[in-house]
Amino acid sequence: MVAEITFRDYGLGWDDYTHSQYGDLLLKLYGSGFADTRALSFVNLYKYGGGFDMAAALAAKVLPFGLFETRRLIGAAIGILGLFVTWRLGRRIGGPGAGLIALVLLAACPLFYGHMFMNAKDAPFATAMAVLLLGLVRAFDEYPRPDARTVVLAGVGLGLAFGSRVLAGLAAPVGLAALIFVVIVEANAGGWKAATQRCGQFLLTLLPALALGYLIMGLLWPWSIHSPLNPLHAAEYFDTFFEKPWDELYEGRLIPVRNMPASYLPHLFMLKLPEVMLALGLIGTLGAFAAAARPGVTVNRRAGLILVALSPILPIVLAMLMRPALYNGLRHFVFVVPPIAALGGLGAAWIVERVRPYGKAALTALAAIFVGAVALPVSDMVRLHPYEYTAFNWLSGGVRNAQDKYMLDYWGLAFKQAAEQLQSRLAAGAERPPKGRRWVVAICGPQASAQEELGPQFETTFDQKKADFAMALGTFYCRHLQASIMATIEREGVVYAQVYDLRGRPTQSLLTQPPP
């Protein structure tokens, strides 16, 4: 219900316009019987899957909304699917209480909630990886003979994940670690021959999942099967930074994105995830490893706990060791948040069991503490809407303390509200552009997004000398001009975007540093 009421509030980001074109080209690829192959070489997006973009393009043909509103609605639907899958994951590893708390933790996480509305790559990938993880956990629960439904679920998760991003390959070492653990435990109990036979039976049973996954991957990411080695070429492409490097704000300093410190990811997760998710997730992770080390727990359950516990840890550790280019906060690692929520549900379920012997009063007090802890990030989400994804937790000091240290609205979503305020201001004053032309707006931020939000009465440019107005994000690379302000978008006292009146006055560059 909240998604239905609010999905129109979210503006366009840097990539929306290009992604919408990619989705249209993919539909034309299939609609033309593979005669129109422009999608297979479109900028660098052909190296990504286009399932979300195709779904949004198809939905826009039947739903009574504009294309970009539809993209927001479809994003919300996929995010809600991620909530459902995380609930099932938490329930499977920790019971009904763990599932419910995992669901609440993820729904109250500003990082996940904010991205699901407007991130065309990373949020759908997070949901796809959650589906894959649930399929793998179910498969190990039923080891060595997963049933047909589990095989199908694992295959769907595999196809959706690889059909979104080749980064889905990170699931392989996690699954391999769980499999090696099972084989070693069973070999110690019954000998290596029996253990390896059961392992072979398990892998043979899962072979149809590989075939189904490949089929779905090819449907969502046709370039991946255009040549058998294309997924490897994509992995190699993303392994090396493919853009001209730039500096980004981190800990109050401008640092090249290829030189971010190894602490980048764990540090930002500590600052941006809600305190209750961090605390319960840590308890759940430690508890999962402790339970996996206990011989009295079945090997199937121990393997499932290892899978979930390693799913957020391994990607972060690998990034710390390999030091790829890191930028735009945590958006590339949103996919580790659902398993953290599931582990948080597991940790909470264990706490409840420890408190239960002390009676209803103790359980009531525990529930009140949990509700209060969840209310903190929810209140942030309400105050920051529709910029939930920019939230920093209370211990970090929130967005007010983060504004001069870290990137906030790196997607440039605030241009939607800035454009609406400018339009309202001009309409209220009955102002019209000079005869024979449109209003001209200089942009510091995503120009295509600004043009879409402003509409046909406006023309956008990077040349402020020819502009009537300037629209700038409130980020470090956009200069704060000494000019009359037509619109200001702010949350918690932090400026997300401003519109300046440039008419009749010369101005300096909108950028505080040269573009990359």
Backbone hydrogen bonds, N-H to C=O, Kabsch-Sander energy under -0.5 kcal/mol:
donor,donor_aa,acceptor,acceptor_aa,energy
5,I,1,M,-1.9
6,T,2,V,-2.1
7,F,3,A,-1.9
9,D,6,T,-2.4
10,Y,7,F,-0.9
19,H,15,D,-2.7
20,S,16,D,-2.5
21,Q,17,Y,-1.6
22,Y,18,T,-2.1
23,G,19,H,-2.4
24,D,20,S,-1.8
25,L,21,Q,-2.4
26,L,22,Y,-2.3
27,L,23,G,-1.9
28,K,24,D,-2.0
29,L,25,L,-2.0
30,Y,26,L,-1.9
31,G,27,L,-3.2
32,S,28,K,-1.9
33,G,30,Y,-1.4
34,F,29,L,-2.8
37,T,35,A,-1.0
40,L,37,T,-1.5
41,S,38,R,-1.7
42,F,39,A,-0.7
43,V,41,S,-0.6
45,L,42,F,-1.2
46,Y,42,F,-1.1
47,K,44,N,-1.5
48,Y,45,L,-2.2
49,G,164,S,-1.6
50,G,220,L,-2.9
51,G,163,G,-0.7
54,M,50,G,-2.7
55,A,51,G,-2.5
56,A,52,F,-2.7
57,A,53,D,-2.1
58,L,54,M,-2.6
59,A,55,A,-2.6
60,A,56,A,-2.2
61,K,57,A,-0.6
61,K,58,L,-1.0
62,V,59,A,-1.4
63,L,59,A,-2.8
65,F,63,L,-1.0
70,T,66,G,-2.6
71,R,67,L,-2.0
72,R,68,F,-1.5
73,L,69,E,-2.1
74,I,70,T,-2.9
75,G,71,R,-2.2
76,A,72,R,-2.2
77,A,73,L,-2.2
78,I,74,I,-2.4
79,G,75,G,-2.3
80,I,76,A,-2.4
81,L,77,A,-1.9
82,G,78,I,-1.9
83,L,79,G,-1.7
84,F,80,I,-2.2
85,V,81,L,-2.6
86,T,82,G,-2.2
87,W,83,L,-2.2
88,R,84,F,-2.1
89,L,85,V,-2.4
90,G,86,T,-2.9
91,R,87,W,-2.4
92,R,88,R,-2.1
93,I,89,L,-1.9
94,G,90,G,-1.8
95,G,91,R,-2.2
99,G,95,G,-2.1
100,L,96,P,-2.3
101,I,97,G,-2.4
102,A,98,A,-2.3
103,L,99,G,-2.1
104,V,100,L,-2.2
105,L,101,I,-2.8
106,L,102,A,-2.2
107,A,103,L,-2.5
108,A,104,V,-1.9
109,C,106,L,-1.5
113,Y,109,C,-2.8
114,G,110,P,-2.5
115,H,111,L,-1.4
116,M,112,F,-1.9
117,F,113,Y,-0.7
117,F,114,G,-0.7
118,M,114,G,-0.7
118,M,115,H,-0.5
119,N,115,H,-2.5
120,A,118,M,-0.8
125,F,121,K,-1.6
126,A,122,D,-1.8
127,T,123,A,-1.8
128,A,124,P,-2.5
129,M,125,F,-2.7
130,A,126,A,-1.7
131,V,127,T,-2.1
132,L,128,A,-2.3
133,L,129,M,-2.6
134,L,130,A,-2.4
135,G,131,V,-2.3
136,L,132,L,-2.3
137,V,133,L,-2.6
138,R,134,L,-2.4
139,A,135,G,-2.1
140,F,136,L,-2.4
141,D,137,V,-2.0
142,E,138,R,-1.5
143,Y,140,F,-1.0
145,R,142,E,-1.8
151,V,147,D,-2.1
152,V,148,A,-2.4
153,L,149,R,-2.5
154,A,150,T,-2.7
155,G,151,V,-2.4
156,V,152,V,-2.8
157,G,153,L,-2.6
158,L,154,A,-2.4
159,G,155,G,-2.5
160,L,156,V,-2.9
161,A,157,G,-2.4
162,F,158,L,-2.4
163,G,159,G,-2.0
164,S,161,A,-1.3
165,R,161,A,-2.4
168,A,165,R,-1.7
169,G,166,V,-2.0
170,L,167,L,-2.2
171,A,168,A,-2.3
172,A,169,G,-1.5
174,V,170,L,-0.9
175,G,171,A,-2.6
176,L,172,A,-2.8
177,A,173,P,-2.2
178,A,174,V,-1.8
179,L,175,G,-2.2
180,I,176,L,-2.9
181,F,177,A,-2.1
182,V,178,A,-2.1
183,V,179,L,-2.4
184,I,180,I,-2.5
185,V,181,F,-2.5
186,E,182,V,-2.7
187,A,183,V,-2.5
188,N,184,I,-2.2
189,A,185,V,-1.3
190,G,186,E,-2.9
191,G,187,A,-2.1
195,A,191,G,-1.7
196,T,192,W,-2.8
197,Q,193,K,-2.0
198,R,194,A,-2.2
199,C,195,A,-2.1
200,G,196,T,-2.5
201,Q,197,Q,-2.3
202,F,198,R,-2.2
203,L,199,C,-2.5
204,L,200,G,-2.4
205,T,201,Q,-2.2
206,L,202,F,-1.5
207,L,203,L,-0.5
207,L,204,L,-0.9
209,A,206,L,-1.0
210,L,206,L,-1.2
210,L,207,L,-0.6
211,A,207,L,-1.8
212,L,208,P,-2.7
213,G,209,A,-2.7
214,Y,210,L,-2.4
215,L,211,A,-2.0
216,I,212,L,-2.4
217,M,213,G,-2.7
218,G,214,Y,-2.4
219,L,215,L,-1.7
220,L,216,I,-2.4
221,W,217,M,-2.6
224,S,221,W,-1.9
225,I,222,P,-1.1
226,H,222,P,-0.6
226,H,223,W,-0.7
227,S,223,W,-0.7
230,N,227,S,-2.0
233,H,229,L,-2.1
234,A,230,N,-2.6
235,A,231,P,-2.2
236,E,232,L,-2.3
237,Y,233,H,-2.3
238,F,234,A,-2.4
239,D,235,A,-1.4
240,T,236,E,-1.0
248,E,255,I,-2.4
250,Y,253,R,-2.8
252,G,405,K,-1.9
253,R,250,Y,-1.6
255,I,248,E,-2.6
255,I,253,R,-0.7
257,V,246,W,-2.3
259,N,256,P,-2.4
260,M,257,V,-0.6
264,Y,261,P,-2.0
267,H,263,S,-2.6
268,L,264,Y,-2.3
269,F,265,L,-2.6
270,M,266,P,-2.0
271,L,267,H,-1.4
272,K,268,L,-2.4
273,L,269,F,-2.1
278,L,274,P,-2.3
279,A,275,E,-2.7
280,L,276,V,-2.3
281,G,277,M,-2.5
282,L,278,L,-2.1
283,I,279,A,-2.2
284,G,280,L,-2.8
285,T,281,G,-2.3
286,L,282,L,-2.6
287,G,283,I,-2.6
288,A,284,G,-2.4
289,F,285,T,-2.2
290,A,286,L,-2.3
291,A,287,G,-2.8
292,A,288,A,-2.2
293,A,289,F,-1.0
293,A,290,A,-0.5
294,R,291,A,-1.3
297,V,294,R,-1.5
302,R,298,T,-2.3
303,A,299,V,-2.3
304,G,300,N,-2.0
305,L,301,R,-2.3
306,I,302,R,-2.0
307,L,303,A,-2.3
308,V,304,G,-2.1
309,A,305,L,-2.5
310,L,306,I,-2.4
311,S,307,L,-1.3
313,I,309,A,-0.8
314,L,310,L,-2.7
316,I,312,P,-1.0
317,V,313,I,-2.6
318,L,314,L,-2.8
319,A,315,P,-2.0
320,M,316,I,-2.0
321,L,317,V,-1.9
322,M,318,L,-3.0
323,R,319,A,-2.0
326,L,257,V,-2.4
331,R,328,N,-1.8
333,F,330,L,-1.9
334,V,331,R,-1.0
336,V,333,F,-1.5
337,V,334,V,-1.8
340,I,336,V,-1.3
341,A,337,V,-2.4
342,A,338,P,-2.3
343,L,339,P,-2.5
344,G,340,I,-2.2
345,G,341,A,-2.3
346,L,342,A,-2.0
347,G,343,L,-2.7
348,A,344,G,-2.5
349,A,345,G,-2.3
350,W,346,L,-1.9
351,I,347,G,-2.1
352,V,348,A,-2.5
353,E,349,A,-1.9
354,R,350,W,-1.8
355,V,351,I,-2.0
356,R,352,V,-2.2
358,Y,355,V,-2.1
359,G,356,R,-2.1
363,L,359,G,-1.7
364,T,360,K,-2.8
365,A,361,A,-2.2
366,L,362,A,-2.3
367,A,363,L,-2.5
368,A,364,T,-2.3
369,I,365,A,-2.1
370,F,366,L,-2.2
371,V,367,A,-2.6
372,G,368,A,-2.5
373,A,369,I,-2.3
374,V,370,F,-2.4
375,A,371,V,-1.9
376,L,372,G,-0.8
376,L,373,A,-0.5
378,V,374,V,-1.8
379,S,375,A,-2.4
380,D,376,L,-1.6
381,M,377,P,-2.3
382,V,378,V,-2.1
383,R,379,S,-2.2
384,L,380,D,-2.6
385,H,381,M,-1.3
387,Y,384,L,-2.6
390,T,387,Y,-1.9
391,A,388,E,-2.1
393,N,271,L,-3.2
397,G,393,N,-0.6
397,G,394,W,-1.0
398,G,393,N,-1.9
401,N,397,G,-1.0
402,A,398,G,-1.5
403,Q,399,V,-1.6
405,K,402,A,-2.1
406,Y,402,A,-2.8
407,M,249,L,-0.7
410,Y,408,L,-1.9
412,G,409,D,-1.2
415,F,412,G,-1.3
416,K,413,L,-1.8
418,A,414,A,-2.2
419,A,415,F,-2.5
420,E,416,K,-2.1
421,Q,417,Q,-2.3
422,L,418,A,-2.2
423,Q,419,A,-2.6
424,S,420,E,-2.3
425,R,421,Q,-2.4
426,L,422,L,-2.4
427,A,423,Q,-2.3
428,A,424,S,-2.5
429,G,425,R,-1.4
430,A,427,A,-1.1
431,E,426,L,-2.5
437,R,434,P,-1.6
439,W,457,Q,-1.9
441,V,459,E,-3.1
442,A,469,F,-3.1
443,I,461,T,-2.2
444,C,471,M,-2.5
445,G,443,I,-0.5
447,Q,445,G,-0.8
450,A,446,P,-2.1
451,Q,447,Q,-2.6
452,E,448,A,-2.0
453,E,449,S,-2.4
454,L,450,A,-2.6
455,G,451,Q,-2.1
458,F,455,G,-1.6
459,E,439,W,-3.0
461,T,441,V,-2.1
464,Q,462,F,-1.0
466,K,463,D,-1.4
467,A,464,Q,-1.1
468,D,440,V,-2.7
469,F,440,V,-1.9
470,A,500,Y,-1.9
471,M,442,A,-3.3
472,A,470,A,-0.5
472,A,498,Q,-2.7
473,L,444,C,-1.8
474,G,496,Y,-2.3
478,C,475,T,-1.5
479,R,477,Y,-0.5
479,R,510,L,-3.8
481,L,479,R,-0.7
483,A,481,L,-1.4
484,S,501,D,-0.5
486,M,484,S,-0.6
486,M,499,V,-3.1
487,A,499,V,-1.4
489,I,497,A,-3.0
490,E,488,T,-0.6
491,R,494,V,-2.1
494,V,491,R,-2.4
496,Y,489,I,-3.6
496,Y,494,V,-0.5
497,A,489,I,-1.5
498,Q,472,A,-2.4
499,V,487,A,-2.5
500,Y,470,A,-3.0
501,D,484,S,-3.1
502,L,468,D,-2.6
502,L,500,Y,-0.7
503,R,468,D,-0.9
505,R,502,L,-1.9
512,T,477,Y,-1.6
